[in-house]
Amino acid sequence: MYKYTICNQPDEEIFYQQCTALEKNIPKLKLASELSDVDGSLIRIYHMNGAQIKIKNDFYIGGVFVDSELELTQFFK
């Protein structure tokens, strides 16, 4: 599992910018679900070729994070 910290505090705008960047730069990426928690946290789960990519705007931990079964830097050259 690959883990990326995008921002060290929750930020909805950065969360959506990261989602857009992934959708734009990773071919065949499919949105599986979008979830929201009672504390305002947001999670988007994507699938590609059987692998899962999860983007979180997490108020509990505090930050915007990407957890991925794929190494993503190859898509952002």
MMTF fields as JSON, N, C-alpha, C and O atoms, coordinates in Angstrom:
{
  "mmtfVersion": "1.0.0",
  "mmtfProducer": "UNKNOWN",
  "numBonds": 307,
  "numAtoms": 308,
  "numGroups": 77,
  "numChains": 1,
  "numModels": 1,
  "chainsPerModel": [1],
  "groupsPerChain": [77],
  "chainIdList": ["A"],
  "bondAtomList": [4, 2, 8, 6, 12, 10, 16, 14, 20, 18, 24, 22, 28, 26, 32, 30, 36, 34, 40, 38, 44, 42, 48, 46, 52, 50, 56, 54, 60, 58, 64, 62, 68, 66, 72, 70, 76, 74, 80, 78, 84, 82, 88, 86, 92, 90, 96, 94, 100, 98, 104, 102, 108, 106, 112, 110, 116, 114, 120, 118, 124, 122, 128, 126, 132, 130, 136, 134, 140, 138, 144, 142, 148, 146, 152, 150, 156, 154, 160, 158, 164, 162, 168, 166, 172, 170, 176, 174, 180, 178, 184, 182, 188, 186, 192, 190, 196, 194, 200, 198, 204, 202, 208, 206, 212, 210, 216, 214, 220, 218, 224, 222, 228, 226, 232, 230, 236, 234, 240, 238, 244, 242, 248, 246, 252, 250, 256, 254, 260, 258, 264, 262, 268, 266, 272, 270, 276, 274, 280, 278, 284, 282, 288, 286, 292, 290, 296, 294, 300, 298, 304, 302],
  "bondOrderList": [1, 1, 1, 1, 1, 1, 1, 1, 1, 1, 1, 1, 1, 1, 1, 1, 1, 1, 1, 1, 1, 1, 1, 1, 1, 1, 1, 1, 1, 1, 1, 1, 1, 1, 1, 1, 1, 1, 1, 1, 1, 1, 1, 1, 1, 1, 1, 1, 1, 1, 1, 1, 1, 1, 1, 1, 1, 1, 1, 1, 1, 1, 1, 1, 1, 1, 1, 1, 1, 1, 1, 1, 1, 1, 1, 1],
  "groupList": [{"groupName": "MET", "atomNameList": ["N", "CA", "C", "O"], "elementList": ["N", "C", "C", "O"], "formalChargeList": [0, 0, 0, 0], "bondAtomList": [1, 0, 2, 1, 3, 2], "bondOrderList": [1, 1, 2], "singleLetterCode": "M", "chemCompType": "L-PEPTIDE LINKING"}, {"groupName": "TYR", "atomNameList": ["N", "CA", "C", "O"], "elementList": ["N", "C", "C", "O"], "formalChargeList": [0, 0, 0, 0], "bondAtomList": [1, 0, 2, 1, 3, 2], "bondOrderList": [1, 1, 2], "singleLetterCode": "Y", "chemCompType": "L-PEPTIDE LINKING"}, {"groupName": "LYS", "atomNameList": ["N", "CA", "C", "O"], "elementList": ["N", "C", "C", "O"], "formalChargeList": [0, 0, 0, 0], "bondAtomList": [1, 0, 2, 1, 3, 2], "bondOrderList": [1, 1, 2], "singleLetterCode": "K", "chemCompType": "L-PEPTIDE LINKING"}, {"groupName": "THR", "atomNameList": ["N", "CA", "C", "O"], "elementList": ["N", "C", "C", "O"], "formalChargeList": [0, 0, 0, 0], "bondAtomList": [1, 0, 2, 1, 3, 2], "bondOrderList": [1, 1, 2], "singleLetterCode": "T", "chemCompType": "L-PEPTIDE LINKING"}, {"groupName": "ILE", "atomNameList": ["N", "CA", "C", "O"], "elementList": ["N", "C", "C", "O"], "formalChargeList": [0, 0, 0, 0], "bondAtomList": [1, 0, 2, 1, 3, 2], "bondOrderList": [1, 1, 2], "singleLetterCode": "I", "chemCompType": "L-PEPTIDE LINKING"}, {"groupName": "CYS", "atomNameList": ["N", "CA", "C", "O"], "elementList": ["N", "C", "C", "O"], "formalChargeList": [0, 0, 0, 0], "bondAtomList": [1, 0, 2, 1, 3, 2], "bondOrderList": [1, 1, 2], "singleLetterCode": "C", "chemCompType": "L-PEPTIDE LINKING"}, {"groupName": "ASN", "atomNameList": ["N", "CA", "C", "O"], "elementList": ["N", "C", "C", "O"], "formalChargeList": [0, 0, 0, 0], "bondAtomList": [1, 0, 2, 1, 3, 2], "bondOrderList": [1, 1, 2], "singleLetterCode": "N", "chemCompType": "L-PEPTIDE LINKING"}, {"groupName": "GLN", "atomNameList": ["N", "CA", "C", "O"], "elementList": ["N", "C", "C", "O"], "formalChargeList": [0, 0, 0, 0], "bondAtomList": [1, 0, 2, 1, 3, 2], "bondOrderList": [1, 1, 2], "singleLetterCode": "Q", "chemCompType": "L-PEPTIDE LINKING"}, {"groupName": "PRO", "atomNameList": ["N", "CA", "C", "O"], "elementList": ["N", "C", "C", "O"], "formalChargeList": [0, 0, 0, 0], "bondAtomList": [1, 0, 2, 1, 3, 2], "bondOrderList": [1, 1, 2], "singleLetterCode": "P", "chemCompType": "L-PEPTIDE LINKING"}, {"groupName": "ASP", "atomNameList": ["N", "CA", "C", "O"], "elementList": ["N", "C", "C", "O"], "formalChargeList": [0, 0, 0, 0], "bondAtomList": [1, 0, 2, 1, 3, 2], "bondOrderList": [1, 1, 2], "singleLetterCode": "D", "chemCompType": "L-PEPTIDE LINKING"}, {"groupName": "GLU", "atomNameList": ["N", "CA", "C", "O"], "elementList": ["N", "C", "C", "O"], "formalChargeList": [0, 0, 0, 0], "bondAtomList": [1, 0, 2, 1, 3, 2], "bondOrderList": [1, 1, 2], "singleLetterCode": "E", "chemCompType": "L-PEPTIDE LINKING"}, {"groupName": "PHE", "atomNameList": ["N", "CA", "C", "O"], "elementList": ["N", "C", "C", "O"], "formalChargeList": [0, 0, 0, 0], "bondAtomList": [1, 0, 2, 1, 3, 2], "bondOrderList": [1, 1, 2], "singleLetterCode": "F", "chemCompType": "L-PEPTIDE LINKING"}, {"groupName": "ALA", "atomNameList": ["N", "CA", "C", "O"], "elementList": ["N", "C", "C", "O"], "formalChargeList": [0, 0, 0, 0], "bondAtomList": [1, 0, 2, 1, 3, 2], "bondOrderList": [1, 1, 2], "singleLetterCode": "A", "chemCompType": "L-PEPTIDE LINKING"}, {"groupName": "LEU", "atomNameList": ["N", "CA", "C", "O"], "elementList": ["N", "C", "C", "O"], "formalChargeList": [0, 0, 0, 0], "bondAtomList": [1, 0, 2, 1, 3, 2], "bondOrderList": [1, 1, 2], "singleLetterCode": "L", "chemCompType": "L-PEPTIDE LINKING"}, {"groupName": "SER", "atomNameList": ["N", "CA", "C", "O"], "elementList": ["N", "C", "C", "O"], "formalChargeList": [0, 0, 0, 0], "bondAtomList": [1, 0, 2, 1, 3, 2], "bondOrderList": [1, 1, 2], "singleLetterCode": "S", "chemCompType": "L-PEPTIDE LINKING"}, {"groupName": "VAL", "atomNameList": ["N", "CA", "C", "O"], "elementList": ["N", "C", "C", "O"], "formalChargeList": [0, 0, 0, 0], "bondAtomList": [1, 0, 2, 1, 3, 2], "bondOrderList": [1, 1, 2], "singleLetterCode": "V", "chemCompType": "L-PEPTIDE LINKING"}, {"groupName": "GLY", "atomNameList": ["N", "CA", "C", "O"], "elementList": ["N", "C", "C", "O"], "formalChargeList": [0, 0, 0, 0], "bondAtomList": [1, 0, 2, 1, 3, 2], "bondOrderList": [1, 1, 2], "singleLetterCode": "G", "chemCompType": "PEPTIDE LINKING"}, {"groupName": "ARG", "atomNameList": ["N", "CA", "C", "O"], "elementList": ["N", "C", "C", "O"], "formalChargeList": [0, 0, 0, 0], "bondAtomList": [1, 0, 2, 1, 3, 2], "bondOrderList": [1, 1, 2], "singleLetterCode": "R", "chemCompType": "L-PEPTIDE LINKING"}, {"groupName": "HIS", "atomNameList": ["N", "CA", "C", "O"], "elementList": ["N", "C", "C", "O"], "formalChargeList": [0, 0, 0, 0], "bondAtomList": [1, 0, 2, 1, 3, 2], "bondOrderList": [1, 1, 2], "singleLetterCode": "H", "chemCompType": "L-PEPTIDE LINKING"}],
  "groupTypeList": [0, 1, 2, 1, 3, 4, 5, 6, 7, 8, 9, 10, 10, 4, 11, 1, 7, 7, 5, 3, 12, 13, 10, 2, 6, 4, 8, 2, 13, 2, 13, 12, 14, 10, 13, 14, 9, 15, 9, 16, 14, 13, 4, 17, 4, 1, 18, 0, 6, 16, 12, 7, 4, 2, 4, 2, 6, 9, 11, 1, 4, 16, 16, 15, 11, 15, 9, 14, 10, 13, 10, 13, 3, 7, 11, 11, 2],
  "groupIdList": [1, 2, 3, 4, 5, 6, 7, 8, 9, 10, 11, 12, 13, 14, 15, 16, 17, 18, 19, 20, 21, 22, 23, 24, 25, 26, 27, 28, 29, 30, 31, 32, 33, 34, 35, 36, 37, 38, 39, 40, 41, 42, 43, 44, 45, 46, 47, 48, 49, 50, 51, 52, 53, 54, 55, 56, 57, 58, 59, 60, 61, 62, 63, 64, 65, 66, 67, 68, 69, 70, 71, 72, 73, 74, 75, 76, 77],
  "secStructList": [7, 3, 3, 3, 3, 3, 3, 1, 1, 7, 7, 2, 2, 2, 2, 2, 2, 2, 2, 2, 2, 2, 2, 2, 2, 1, 6, 6, 7, 3, 3, 3, 3, 3, 3, 3, 7, 6, 6, 1, 7, 3, 3, 3, 3, 3, 3, 3, 6, 6, 3, 3, 3, 3, 3, 3, 3, 3, 6, 6, 6, 6, 3, 3, 3, 3, 3, 3, 1, 1, 7, 7, 4, 4, 4, 7, 7],
  "xCoordList": [0.843, 0.0, 0.887, 1.832, 0.576, 1.29, 0.443, -0.777, 1.104, 0.412, 1.06, 2.281, 0.223, 0.689, -0.039, -1.262, 0.704, 0.102, 0.096, 1.152, -1.083, -1.233, -1.218, -0.646, -1.841, -1.922, -1.99, -2.612, -1.354, -1.304, -2.464, -2.419, -3.498, -4.737, -5.898, -5.709, -7.089, -8.218, -8.521, -8.516, -8.783, -9.077, -9.923, -9.427, -11.193, -12.113, -11.714, -11.848, -11.231, -10.819, -9.643, -9.639, -8.646, -7.496, -7.935, -7.434, -8.86, -9.404, -9.978, -9.647, -10.838, -11.457, -10.447, -10.568, -9.457, -8.4, -7.617, -7.265, -7.34, -6.614, -7.449, -6.921, -8.742, -9.621, -9.599, -9.489, -9.704, -9.688, -8.36, -8.335, -7.26, -5.938, -5.809, -5.277, -6.289, -6.226, -7.082, -6.644, -8.307, -9.207, -8.629, -8.807, -7.942, -7.367, -6.122, -5.926, -5.279, -3.973, -3.898, -2.919, -4.905, -4.856, -5.935, -7.125, -5.515, -6.498, -7.217, -6.644, -8.461, -9.283, -9.665, -10.124, -9.489, -9.858, -11.376, -11.971, -11.998, -13.452, -13.805, -13.292, -14.682, -15.169, -16.116, -17.119, -15.797, -16.63, -17.63, -18.795, -17.184, -18.097, -17.518, -16.307, -18.42, -18.041, -18.798, -20.022, -18.063, -18.645, -18.369, -17.363, -19.271, -19.016, -19.342, -20.302, -18.528, -18.682, -19.397, -19.498, -19.889, -20.596, -19.688, -20.178, -18.368, -17.434, -17.029, -16.205, -17.601, -17.283, -16.218, -15.936, -15.62, -14.607, -15.23, -16.387, -14.439, -14.879, -13.932, -12.727, -14.481, -13.676, -14.21, -15.414, -13.311, -13.643, -12.821, -11.619, -13.486, -12.827, -12.922, -14.0, -11.757, -11.655, -11.111, -10.432, -11.429, -10.879, -10.255, -10.74, -9.168, -8.534, -7.838, -6.947, -8.234, -7.62, -7.551, -6.54, -8.599, -8.652, -7.97, -8.014, -7.343, -6.67, -7.554, -8.35, -7.395, -8.179, -7.311, -6.167, -7.873, -7.242, -8.257, -9.391, -7.857, -8.752, -8.19, -7.041, -9.008, -8.627, -9.466, -10.686, -8.803, -9.501, -9.217, -8.067, -10.26, -10.166, -10.581, -11.767, -9.602, -9.835, -9.743, -8.671, -10.882, -10.9, -10.423, -9.926, -10.557, -10.127, -8.598, -8.053, -7.919, -6.452, -5.905, -4.902, -6.563, -6.158, -5.292, -4.067, -5.913, -5.158, -5.898, -6.993, -5.27, -5.753, -4.75, -3.553, -5.247, -4.387, -4.858, -6.043, -3.915, -4.222, -3.596, -2.398, -4.417, -3.956, -4.224, -5.349, -3.194, -3.332, -2.629, -1.557, -3.245, -2.605, -1.645, -0.89, -1.675, -0.771, 0.182, -0.189, 1.383, 2.332, 1.896, 1.839, 1.589, 0.949, 1.893, 1.477, 3.14, 4.016, 4.254, 4.583, 4.097, 4.27, 3.249, 3.497, 2.107, 1.083, 1.243, 0.521, 2.183, 2.37, 3.786, 4.571, 4.115, 5.467, 5.523, 6.578],
  "yCoordList": [-1.18, 0.0, 1.24, 1.34, 2.168, 3.441, 4.498, 4.537, 5.354, 6.403, 7.742, 7.891, 8.708, 10.042, 11.066, 11.011, 11.998, 13.119, 14.304, 14.765, 14.791, 15.898, 17.226, 18.203, 17.266, 18.48, 18.061, 17.048, 18.833, 18.441, 18.99, 18.984, 19.463, 19.856, 19.599, 19.636, 19.339, 19.081, 20.304, 21.43, 20.089, 21.19, 20.634, 19.882, 21.003, 20.465, 20.855, 20.048, 22.073, 22.518, 21.69, 21.271, 21.449, 20.63, 19.194, 18.552, 18.681, 17.339, 17.207, 16.265, 18.148, 18.073, 18.324, 17.74, 19.176, 19.378, 18.091, 17.76, 17.361, 16.099, 15.064, 14.315, 15.017, 14.094, 14.395, 13.48, 15.674, 16.08, 15.723, 15.26, 15.937, 15.615, 14.115, 13.714, 13.293, 11.845, 11.439, 10.664, 11.969, 11.623, 12.044, 11.348, 13.175, 13.693, 12.917, 12.672, 12.528, 11.959, 10.435, 9.87, 9.775, 8.31, 7.743, 7.835, 7.16, 6.581, 5.393, 4.663, 5.215, 4.082, 4.123, 3.114, 5.243, 5.371, 5.515, 6.337, 4.718, 4.733, 5.06, 4.431, 6.045, 6.39, 5.299, 5.013, 4.687, 3.624, 4.184, 3.785, 5.111, 5.691, 6.968, 7.187, 7.805, 8.998, 8.971, 8.847, 9.089, 8.982, 10.251, 10.926, 10.57, 11.667, 11.198, 10.46, 11.637, 11.255, 12.38, 13.498, 12.086, 13.097, 14.251, 15.344, 14.027, 15.097, 15.969, 16.871, 15.708, 16.496, 15.88, 16.403, 14.782, 14.102, 13.583, 13.165, 13.617, 13.122, 12.024, 12.086, 11.03, 9.943, 9.626, 9.458, 9.547, 9.037, 7.788, 7.755, 6.764, 5.501, 5.278, 5.307, 5.057, 4.797, 3.384, 2.83, 2.815, 1.524, 1.646, 2.374, 0.907, 0.812, -0.537, -0.839, -1.335, -2.649, -3.491, -4.148, -3.477, -4.288, -3.673, -4.254, -2.516, -1.847, -0.713, -0.136, -0.414, 0.644, 1.85, 1.709, 3.048, 4.31, 5.058, 5.272, 5.454, 6.132, 7.518, 7.646, 8.555, 9.93, 10.358, 10.192, 10.912, 11.268, 12.715, 13.155, 13.438, 14.74, 14.449, 14.464, 14.188, 13.586, 14.619, 15.158, 14.882, 15.819, 15.167, 15.867, 13.846, 13.16, 13.147, 13.511, 12.737, 12.703, 14.091, 14.522, 14.778, 16.127, 16.172, 16.219, 16.159, 16.275, 15.704, 15.156, 15.848, 15.247, 14.164, 14.427, 12.947, 11.782, 10.959, 10.948, 10.27, 9.301, 7.975, 7.899, 6.936, 5.566, 4.796, 4.782, 4.16, 3.526, 2.182, 2.003, 1.252, -0.026, 0.079, -0.854, 1.205, 1.467, 2.596, 3.499, 2.557, 3.656, 4.737, 4.479, 5.938, 6.957, 7.963, 8.665, 8.065, 9.095, 8.895, 9.853, 7.676, 7.421, 8.189, 8.43, 8.571, 9.272, 10.79, 11.509, 11.276, 12.718, 13.125, 13.498, 13.054, 13.398, 14.826, 15.295],
  "zCoordList": [0.0, 0.0, 0.0, 0.782, -0.871, -0.941, -0.241, -0.402, 0.538, 1.271, 0.951, 1.014, 0.609, 0.259, 1.119, 1.249, 1.706, 2.413, 1.463, 1.03, 1.141, 0.209, 0.955, 0.473, 2.124, 2.93, 4.395, 4.718, 5.294, 6.712, 7.534, 8.764, 6.851, 7.526, 6.574, 5.358, 7.095, 6.213, 5.356, 5.854, 4.082, 3.165, 2.024, 1.185, 1.997, 1.003, -0.42, -1.341, -0.608, -1.94, -2.449, -3.607, -1.598, -1.989, -2.243, -3.166, -1.444, -1.642, -3.054, -3.774, -3.449, -4.771, -5.888, -6.965, -5.653, -6.65, -6.86, -7.992, -5.783, -5.897, -6.639, -7.46, -6.357, -7.073, -8.568, -9.385, -8.929, -10.335, -10.995, -12.135, -10.281, -10.831, -11.099, -12.135, -10.181, -10.396, -11.592, -12.442, -11.653, -12.753, -14.099, -15.099, -14.125, -15.368, -15.794, -16.985, -14.834, -15.161, -15.173, -15.66, -14.652, -14.611, -15.522, -15.22, -16.634, -17.553, -16.918, -16.109, -17.293, -16.855, -15.37, -14.835, -14.706, -13.299, -13.2, -13.898, -12.335, -12.169, -10.726, -9.8, -10.533, -9.204, -8.729, -9.383, -7.583, -7.031, -6.024, -6.024, -5.159, -4.175, -3.593, -3.597, -3.093, -2.356, -1.045, -1.025, 0.05, 1.381, 2.171, 1.95, 3.096, 4.018, 5.42, 5.641, 6.363, 7.761, 8.504, 7.996, 9.7, 10.49, 10.907, 11.194, 10.944, 11.324, 10.133, 10.282, 8.953, 7.767, 6.885, 5.807, 7.315, 6.506, 5.216, 5.193, 4.143, 2.844, 2.377, 2.619, 1.713, 1.157, -0.23, -0.421, -1.187, -2.517, -2.753, -2.491, -3.25, -3.564, -5.068, -5.662, -5.657, -7.091, -7.292, -6.427, -8.459, -8.852, -10.239, -11.105, -10.415, -11.725, -11.824, -11.03, -12.781, -13.021, -11.748, -11.497, -10.952, -9.742, -8.531, -7.447, -8.684, -7.561, -7.047, -7.788, -5.772, -5.13, -4.81, -4.377, -5.03, -4.654, -3.805, -4.234, -2.609, -1.678, -1.36, -0.938, -1.565, -1.244, -0.047, -0.041, 0.969, 2.211, 2.596, 2.597, 2.918, 3.573, 5.017, 5.343, 5.87, 7.171, 8.302, 8.58, 8.946, 10.068, 11.357, 12.241, 11.496, 12.713, 12.829, 13.871, 11.783, 11.78, 11.453, 12.022, 10.543, 10.181, 8.945, 9.048, 7.769, 6.539, 5.345, 5.466, 4.194, 2.953, 2.584, 2.465, 2.406, 2.196, 1.011, 0.678, 0.378, -0.665, -0.244, 0.028, -0.196, 0.038, -1.246, -1.746, -1.774, -3.078, -3.124, -2.545, -3.814, -4.072, -5.262, -5.537, -5.959, -7.079, -6.712, -5.962, -7.224, -7.066, -8.056, -9.258, -7.571, -8.4, -9.046, -9.969, -8.606, -9.159, -10.65, -11.35, -11.15, -12.576, -13.437, -14.619, -12.848, -13.593, -13.558, -14.249, -12.758, -12.583, -12.942, -12.07, -14.224, -14.686, -15.151, -15.576]
}
